[in-house]
Amino acid sequence: MVEGSRPGVVVHLDEADPARQRLALANVANLLADLGPAAGLVELVVNGPGLDVALQGSPLAGDLAALQGQGVVVAACANTLAARGLERSALLPGVHVVPAGVSELVRRQREGWAYLRP
């Protein structure tokens, strides 16, 4: 994903509830507004029902694109895509795919990244 970078913040979203999804994206926006570059890299990992926020037609697509425009990396779980019978083309532009959302979270924490689950 973002190899060779200093530790940042990995944000975990695994819920389908639109209010929880909006909260997660608002938390990321607030983090960036408050800490700016001091936040380091920010990666939003979506898996399970949280994948919905990163799919074509998501009502939060504009919010997600705005965060991506500020450098937030969005990582979708390949296992979730496969379990739901979805192709990568179902994802919004700029969304990356990682083999497993849970292992991406573990990998980032082992690299010293802060973990946030709104």
PyMOL commands that set and color helices and strands:
alter all, ss='L'
color gray80, all
select helices_A, chain A and resi 18-39+48-54+61-69+78-83+88-90+101-110
alter helices_A, ss='H'
color red, helices_A
select strands_A, chain A and resi 9-13+42-46+73-77+96-98+114-116
alter strands_A, ss='S'
color yellow, strands_A
deselect
rebuild
show_as cartoon
